[in-house]
Amino acid sequence: MGLFLNSPLPAALVLKGIFASAIAIALLVVFIVFRRWYRGRYFDRLNHSTMQIRQQWADIVSGAVASSVWRVDHFTSSIVESILLDSMEVAGPQELPPLLHCLRASGLLDERIYQARHCKGWDRRVALVALGRTRAPEAVPALAEALSDSSDPDTRMAAIRGLGRSALPQAAVPIIEGLLSGELGGFPDFPVKNALTNCCRSDPKLLVTYLPSASGAARELLARVLGELALSDLGDELLVLATDPLPEVRASAARALAHADPDLAFPTLSVLANDPEWFVRLRAVVAVGFLEDKRKVRVLLRAVCDLNRHVRQRAATVLAKMDPDLQDIIGKIVATEDRYALQAFISELERTGRFEAVVKALESESDRRFAAPILLRSLEQGKVSLELAPDAPSSQKVGQ
């Protein structure tokens, strides 16, 4: 053993290891230096080319500079395409046609459509998202084909993103049909909902066309989108949705009715404010707050006594903003003898800085002589706390 340790073999191995490590470190340093030099050169070229393109941008878009001049070089072509897509995403109705014409005339749009149909993997997904950014109607068929490709979920998700970014009403059709057929059942609701919202923003009635044939989760999703986009001219359709057996659909209808004609919306919202589901009542109370109708005070006074604290607090928020009627409202809340309604209203008054003014006004009126002491005693007992006392009734505990 001692002879083996004293032999020159281990020393030779150590020297070889040191030499190999030195070579590896030297190669790594060379690679880092080369990479930094190459990237610096790349960004210098990118900045120089971008500056030249920006100087000639008006001529490139108008066609005064032929596309064959900049399409020859892939590097320059990618810069022009990137600027075109960025401009299209923020372009208004008057600015979009010249940009889209440039994209078509140069062949960039056809190239992206080809890539979306024939490429695989990452290249195809990039092409699908880029097609959506073009906002071109002829891109919709290629995106719809990718949406039907059941072999690659990532590609289908890229197609959903592309359809949504196009913001075209016809792009919503393949998404809705996929929902109704169940093909998009396994996808998260959020990206699908966003895509439908972008596509149907200019034509919410498209959703109303498909709602009668939708059921289950698809019906709930379409109703949520319609609730965000509904306009005043959809009143009759929303009244039908307000009686739907699905609570989520009723909640979406309540949200949409906030933008409808008050004479049409108020009776339905007053009924939804008594719905068995708390989130439907909450949506109805929020919608009632947007209506310019004096009758809403009655609905809100009932809602501020709701078993659910979220409904109570939202109703109190709306009531606390009704400045001309605050004294009358606070008297009516005190008359309910509901300590939780009173606490919700007091907390909202204090949050908005109106509590002291209301108390002083109440103390100065003889017909409100009992209201102010009750309010002050409520503050002493719990002030803005919404927690239940140990001896609170069981019916109130349900709302917590």
Secondary structure, DSSP 8 states (H G I E B T S, - for coil): -HHHHHSSHHHHHHHHHHHHHHHHHHHHHHHHHHHHHHHHHHHHHHHHHHHHHHHTHHHHHHTSS-HHHHHSSHHHHHHHHHHHHHHHHH--TTTHHHHHHHHHHTTHHHHHHHHHHH--HHHHHHHHHHHHHHT-GGGHHHHHHHHT-TT-HHHHHHHHHHHHHHT-HHHHHHHHHHHHHTTTTTS-HHHHHHHHHHHHTT-THHHHHHGGG--HHHHHHHHHHHHHH--GGGHHHHHHHTT-SSHHHHHHHHHHHTTS-HHHHHHHHHHHTT-SSHHHHHHHHHHHHHS--TTHHHHHHHHTT-SSHHHHHHHHHHHHT-GGGHHHHHHHHHHTT-HHHHHHHHHHHHHTT-HHHHHHHHHT-GGGTTHHHHHHHHHHHTTT-----TT--HHHHHH-
